[in-house]
Amino acid sequence: MRRATRATRATRATRASRRPVDLTFALAIVLPLLVALALFLTNPGFGTGYFHPPTTPALTRATVVCPGSLGAGDQVGVGSTGSGEVTVTEQGTGQGGSSSATVPADGVGVVSAGKAPIVISASGATAPGLVATRSSTKPVAAASCVRPRSDQWFTGLGAGPTHDSHVVLVNPNPGPAIADLTLLGDTGPLEVPALRGIAVPGNASQEIDLGAVTPTQSVLALHAVVERGQVAVAVRDAATHLVGNATDEDWLPAQSRPSRRALLLGLFTGGGTRQLTVANPSDREVTASVRLVSANSVFTPENAPTLDLDPQSVARVDLSKLLGSADADGALGIQLVATGAVTASLRSVVNGDVSLIARSQRTRAASTAIVPSGTKDLIVGAANRVGALTVVTRNAAGKQLSSDRVAISPRQALKVSLPAGAVRVDVTPERTAFRGSVVAHPHGGDAAVVPLTQLQLTSRVPFVKPGLPR
């Protein structure tokens, strides 16, 4: 019986081994292998990771846009990490003429420009680290030339008979661009159809007088969003005295985005008025408190104000008494701490000269400011940990005038005196992030505040994976 069973099993195994292979089963194994082999032979990228980080080669092209002139003694200074030529194009209501200027390595080249905004373009060696500032001596004012940005805020504008602001839109490219401007007032958002869908022709600029399109006594905040193309936005702010009909003008700095903390650096001594403007773009109430920042600490004086802001509204408080008191002796900046994200600016009229400051850029990388000659101080703060800053100044030819290494820690600001002949200030951080501005006094009295700008040295090129041939 056992022998028969074993024989039967052997017979069944022999028959099974002689059966033809199932066709479906074979195709399920062979076809994927053939497809993988074909992809490997025809697509060099097959088999590698699908997602790759972008590469960061050295920058080969760069553009910055400078606002128009405010008055006499106008000058545009241009710097770069390399040397060579830059192209300067005036942007009026139509395409302007172009010229060139020479920029020495680590120095400052002087650009000849008219009253209109200008576009400075660089390629090759002058593209990495391209930075520029437009300044004037009467009135004393300065504005950083900026790269086009798609989203930014301006706080402290006016649209009335004694305080009016002009928004300047510059399109540096041949194609048309479209921008949307939104205004917040002391009672909420303002509906201004003329500020929606603003078309800016290619290689041209457009200026909008807020007092003409939406006259109001309210203090304002402006949110500029570029919907199509590239646009550089600037705000020229003017205040007219009721007696004598004199006008104070300066360029209002932008803030990249709202934040719960805003550090405004660049306080200077002198009698006058100082007004802090705060905007709440959120949909809920926000409370903001004012602190002062000195070389020793961040502190809240006894008479420091607290602002309660309704949703999507703007408030202004007079800090003249606070900043003129003994409590503010040695203060280098104002820190605003809020329960929600806000934007802020400080308007100072000291000895008849107006200065406007906003939150400067926070960075961990090397930063630069092109500044007018004359007495000046570097003000830095907002360190997130104990670190150091190396401060190097140079003249227009690129010759080093000074080099200082200073320690910095959280909850303090520092003032570094700079040589009068310095027109370029380079700051390199170690182990910390920071914010900084240069307060310049070209004539020893009136002041212009120039924020530090992070140097853009590389570009970001996305990874492109080859696809299947068609």
C-alpha positions in Angstrom: 0.0 0.0 0.0 2.8 2.4 0.9 4.6 1.5 -2.3 1.5 2.3 -4.4 1.1 5.6 -2.7 4.6 6.7 -3.3 4.3 5.7 -6.9 1.1 7.7 -7.3 2.8 10.8 -5.9 5.8 10.5 -8.2 3.5 10.2 -11.2 1.6 13.3 -10.2 4.8 15.3 -9.7 6.1 14.2 -13.1 2.9 15.3 -14.8 3.0 18.7 -13.0 6.5 19.3 -14.2 5.5 18.6 -17.8 2.6 21.2 -17.8 3.1 24.3 -19.9 3.9 27.6 -18.0 0.9 29.8 -17.4 1.0 32.7 -20.0 -0.5 35.3 -17.7 2.0 34.5 -14.9 4.9 34.8 -17.3 3.8 38.1 -18.7 3.4 39.5 -15.1 7.0 38.8 -14.5 8.7 39.5 -17.8 6.9 42.7 -19.0 7.9 44.9 -16.0 11.5 43.7 -16.4 11.4 44.7 -20.1 9.9 48.1 -19.4 12.5 48.8 -16.7 15.2 47.8 -19.2 13.8 50.1 -21.9 13.6 53.1 -19.5 17.2 52.5 -18.3 18.5 52.4 -21.9 16.5 55.4 -23.2 16.3 57.7 -20.1 19.6 58.5 -18.4 17.8 59.9 -15.3 15.8 56.7 -14.7 16.6 55.1 -11.4 17.7 58.3 -9.6 15.8 60.1 -6.9 12.8 62.0 -8.3 13.2 65.1 -6.1 16.5 67.0 -5.9 17.2 70.3 -4.1 17.9 73.3 -6.4 21.5 74.2 -7.1 22.9 77.5 -6.0 25.4 78.8 -8.6 26.9 82.2 -8.4 24.5 85.0 -9.4 25.0 86.1 -13.0 22.3 88.8 -13.4 20.9 91.2 -10.8 18.6 94.2 -10.8 17.7 96.8 -8.2 15.3 99.8 -8.5 15.9 103.2 -7.0 13.1 105.7 -6.4 13.1 109.1 -7.9 14.9 112.2 -6.6 13.6 114.2 -3.6 15.7 117.3 -4.0 19.1 118.9 -4.5 22.4 117.2 -4.1 21.0 113.9 -5.4 23.4 111.0 -5.7 23.1 107.3 -6.4 25.9 105.1 -5.0 26.2 101.5 -6.3 28.3 98.7 -4.8 29.1 95.1 -5.6 31.5 92.3 -4.5 33.1 92.4 -8.0 34.2 95.2 -10.3 32.8 96.2 -13.7 30.1 98.0 -15.5 26.4 98.4 -14.5 23.6 99.6 -16.8 21.4 102.5 -15.6 18.0 103.0 -17.1 15.6 105.9 -16.3 12.0 104.8 -15.9 9.5 107.6 -16.7 6.1 107.3 -18.2 7.7 105.5 -21.1 11.0 103.8 -21.9 13.9 105.9 -20.7 17.5 106.3 -21.9 20.3 104.1 -20.6 23.8 104.8 -19.5 26.6 102.9 -17.8 28.7 103.3 -14.7 31.8 101.7 -13.3 31.8 100.0 -9.9 35.1 99.1 -8.2 35.4 95.9 -6.3 34.1 96.4 -2.7 33.8 100.1 -3.4 31.1 102.5 -4.6 30.4 103.8 -8.0 28.5 107.0 -8.5 25.6 106.9 -11.0 24.4 109.9 -12.9 20.6 110.0 -12.8 17.8 112.5 -13.3 14.6 113.0 -11.3 12.9 109.8 -12.4 13.2 106.4 -10.8 16.1 104.3 -12.2 16.8 100.6 -12.8 20.3 99.4 -12.2 21.2 96.1 -13.9 24.4 94.1 -13.5 25.7 90.9 -15.1 28.8 88.8 -14.7 31.2 89.9 -12.0 29.1 92.8 -10.8 25.9 90.9 -10.3 26.8 89.1 -6.9 26.2 91.5 -4.0 24.7 94.3 -6.1 23.4 97.0 -3.7 22.6 100.7 -4.1 21.3 103.8 -2.2 19.8 107.0 -3.5 20.4 110.1 -1.3 19.9 113.8 -1.3 21.3 116.7 0.7 18.4 119.1 0.6 16.3 117.6 2.1 18.6 115.1 3.8 17.1 111.8 2.8 18.2 108.3 1.7 16.4 105.3 0.3 17.8 101.8 -0.4 17.4 100.6 -4.0 15.4 97.4 -3.8 14.8 94.2 -5.8 11.2 93.8 -7.0 9.1 92.0 -4.4 5.7 90.5 -4.7 4.3 91.3 -1.2 5.2 94.1 1.2 3.8 96.6 3.7 4.2 100.3 4.2 2.9 101.8 7.5 2.3 105.5 8.4 1.1 107.0 5.1 -1.2 110.0 4.7 -3.8 111.2 2.2 -4.7 114.6 3.6 -3.9 118.3 2.9 -1.0 118.4 5.4 0.2 114.8 5.2 0.2 113.1 1.8 1.9 110.1 0.3 2.7 109.2 -3.2 3.0 105.5 -4.2 5.6 104.9 -7.0 5.4 101.6 -9.0 8.3 100.7 -11.3 8.3 97.9 -13.8 11.9 97.0 -14.7 10.9 94.4 -17.4 9.6 94.8 -21.0 6.3 93.0 -20.3 3.4 94.6 -18.5 2.8 94.1 -14.8 -0.3 94.3 -12.5 -0.4 95.3 -8.8 -3.1 95.5 -6.2 -2.9 98.1 -3.4 -5.0 97.7 -0.2 -5.3 100.5 2.4 -6.1 100.2 6.1 -7.3 103.2 8.1 -8.1 104.0 11.7 -11.6 102.5 11.3 -10.8 99.6 9.0 -10.1 98.8 5.3 -10.7 101.5 2.7 -12.5 100.6 -0.5 -10.6 102.3 -3.3 -11.3 100.8 -6.7 -8.6 102.9 -8.4 -6.0 101.0 -6.4 -7.1 97.5 -7.7 -5.6 96.0 -10.8 -3.1 98.8 -11.5 -1.4 98.1 -14.8 2.2 99.3 -15.1 3.6 99.2 -18.7 6.9 97.6 -19.4 10.0 99.6 -18.7 7.9 102.4 -17.1 6.8 103.8 -13.8 3.6 105.1 -12.4 3.0 107.4 -9.5 -0.3 107.5 -7.5 -1.2 110.5 -5.2 -3.2 109.0 -2.4 -4.6 112.4 -1.5 -6.1 112.6 -4.9 -7.6 109.1 -5.2 -8.9 108.7 -1.6 -8.6 111.9 0.5 -8.8 111.2 4.2 -7.5 112.5 7.5 -6.8 108.9 8.7 -3.3 107.6 9.1 -2.9 104.7 6.7 -1.1 101.4 6.1 -0.6 100.1 2.6 -0.4 96.4 1.5 1.2 96.1 -2.0 0.8 92.8 -3.8 2.1 92.1 -7.3 -0.3 89.9 -9.2 1.6 89.7 -12.5 5.1 90.4 -13.6 7.6 92.3 -11.4 7.1 95.7 -9.7 9.3 97.6 -7.3 7.1 99.7 -4.9 8.3 102.9 -3.1 6.4 105.5 -1.0 7.3 109.2 -1.0 5.9 110.7 2.2 5.4 114.5 2.5 4.2 116.7 5.4 3.4 120.4 4.9 3.7 122.9 7.7 0.7 125.1 8.2 3.0 128.1 8.8 5.4 128.9 6.0 4.1 126.3 3.7 7.4 124.3 4.0 7.3 120.6 3.2 9.2 117.7 4.8 9.8 114.7 2.5 11.4 111.3 2.8 11.0 107.8 1.5 9.0 105.4 3.7 10.8 102.0 4.2 8.9 98.8 3.5 8.3 95.9 5.8 8.3 92.4 4.2 5.6 91.0 6.4 3.7 91.6 9.7 5.3 90.2 12.9 4.5 90.0 16.6 7.8 91.8 17.4 9.1 94.9 15.5 12.4 96.4 16.3 12.9 100.0 14.9 16.5 100.9 15.0 17.9 104.4 14.4 16.9 106.8 17.2 18.9 110.0 17.4 18.9 113.0 19.8 17.4 116.4 19.2 14.2 118.3 19.9 11.2 117.5 17.8 8.2 115.2 17.3 8.2 111.4 17.1 5.1 109.5 16.1 4.7 105.7 16.1 2.2 104.2 13.7 1.1 100.5 14.1 -1.2 98.5 11.8 -3.1 95.4 12.6 -3.9 93.5 9.4 -5.5 90.5 11.2 -9.2 89.8 11.8 -9.0 90.0 15.6 -8.1 92.6 18.2 -4.4 93.1 19.0 -2.7 94.8 21.9 0.8 96.2 21.4 3.2 97.5 24.0 6.3 99.8 23.6 9.7 99.0 24.9 13.0 100.8 24.6 16.3 99.1 23.6 19.6 100.4 24.8 23.2 99.0 24.9 22.5 97.4 28.2 18.9 96.1 28.1 15.4 96.1 26.8 13.1 97.9 29.2 9.6 99.3 29.6 9.5 102.9 30.9 6.9 103.9 33.4 5.1 106.1 30.9 5.4 103.8 27.9 2.0 103.6 26.0 0.0 100.5 25.1 -2.0 100.4 21.9 -5.3 98.6 21.4 -5.9 98.0 17.7 -9.2 96.9 16.2 -9.1 94.2 13.5 -7.7 95.5 10.2 -7.1 99.0 11.5 -4.2 101.5 12.1 -3.4 103.5 15.2 -0.8 106.3 15.9 0.7 107.4 19.2 2.9 110.3 20.0 6.2 109.3 21.6 7.7 112.8 21.7 7.4 113.0 25.5 8.7 109.5 26.1 11.7 109.7 23.8 12.5 113.2 25.2 12.5 112.1 28.8 15.4 111.0 31.0 14.0 107.4 30.7 15.0 107.3 27.1 18.6 108.4 27.6 20.8 105.9 25.7 17.9 104.3 23.8 18.9 103.2 20.3 15.7 101.7 19.2 12.0 100.9 19.9 10.7 97.4 20.3 7.1 96.8 19.7 5.6 93.6 21.3 2.1 92.6 20.2 -0.4 89.8 20.8 -0.7 89.4 17.0 1.3 90.2 13.9 1.6 93.9 13.2 3.5 96.3 11.1 5.0 99.6 12.4 7.0 102.7 11.5 8.4 105.7 13.4 8.2 109.2 12.0 10.6 111.7 13.5 10.8 115.4 12.8 13.9 116.6 14.6 15.4 120.1 14.0 13.1 120.5 11.0 14.2 117.3 9.3 12.0 114.3 8.8 13.2 110.7 9.1 11.2 107.5 8.7 12.2 104.1 10.0 10.6 100.7 9.9 11.7 97.2 10.8 14.9 96.3 9.0 15.7 92.9 7.5 16.8 90.2 9.9 19.6 88.1 8.6 22.4 85.6 9.4 24.4 86.6 6.3 26.8 89.3 5.3 24.9 92.6 4.8 25.9 96.0 3.4 24.7 99.7 3.3 25.8 102.3 0.8 25.7 105.6 2.8 26.5 109.3 2.3 29.8 110.7 3.6 29.8 112.5 6.9 29.2 111.6 10.5 27.5 108.3 10.9 26.8 105.5 13.3 25.9 101.8 12.8 23.0 100.6 15.1 22.5 96.9 15.4 20.3 94.6 17.5 17.8 91.7 17.5 20.5 89.1 18.2 18.9 85.7 18.8 22.0 84.4 20.7 25.4 85.5 21.9 27.6 86.2 18.9 29.9 88.7 17.2 29.8 91.1 14.2 32.7 92.2 12.1 32.1 95.8 10.8 34.3 96.9 7.9 34.1 100.4 6.3 35.5 101.4 2.9 35.7 104.6 0.8 34.5 104.9 -2.7 37.6 103.3 -4.2 37.2 100.2 -2.0 40.0 101.1 0.4 39.4 99.8 3.9 39.1 102.5 6.4 38.3 100.5 9.6 37.6 97.0 10.8 35.9 96.3 14.2 34.8 93.1 15.8 32.1 93.6 18.4 30.2 91.2 20.7 26.4 91.2 20.6 23.8 89.4 22.7 20.0 89.2 23.0 18.2 92.0 24.7 20.5 94.8 23.7 21.5 97.1 20.8 24.9 98.4 19.9 26.1 101.7 18.4 29.4 101.6 16.4 30.9 104.9 15.3 32.0 104.9 11.7 34.7 107.0 9.8 33.3 110.2 8.2 34.8 109.2 4.8 33.2 105.8 4.7 30.5 105.3 2.0 30.2 101.5 2.3 29.6 99.5 5.5 29.9 95.7 5.5 28.7 93.7 8.5 29.4 89.9 8.8 27.7 88.0 11.7 29.1 85.1 13.6 26.8 82.6 15.4 23.8 84.9 15.4 21.1 86.7 13.4 20.8 90.5 13.6 19.2 93.6 12.3 20.9 96.9 11.5 20.7 100.4 10.2 23.2 103.3 9.6 22.2 106.7 10.9 24.0 109.3 8.7 24.4 113.0 9.4 25.9 114.4 6.1 26.0 117.9 7.5 26.4 117.1 11.1 22.7 117.8 12.0 20.0 116.4 9.8 19.8 112.6 9.6 19.1 109.9 7.1 18.6 106.3 8.1 19.8 103.6 5.7 19.0 99.9 6.6 21.5 97.2 6.0 20.7 94.9 3.0 21.6 91.3 2.9 23.9 90.6 -0.1 22.5 88.2 -2.7 25.5 86.2 -4.0 23.9 83.1 -5.5 20.8 82.2 -7.5 18.5 79.1 -7.1 18.2 76.9 -10.1 15.6 74.1 -9.9 16.5 70.5 -10.8 15.1 69.5 -14.1 14.9 65.8 -14.7 14.9 64.5 -18.3 11.7 62.9 -19.4 10.8 60.1 -21.9 11.5 60.9 -25.5 8.4 61.6 -27.6 
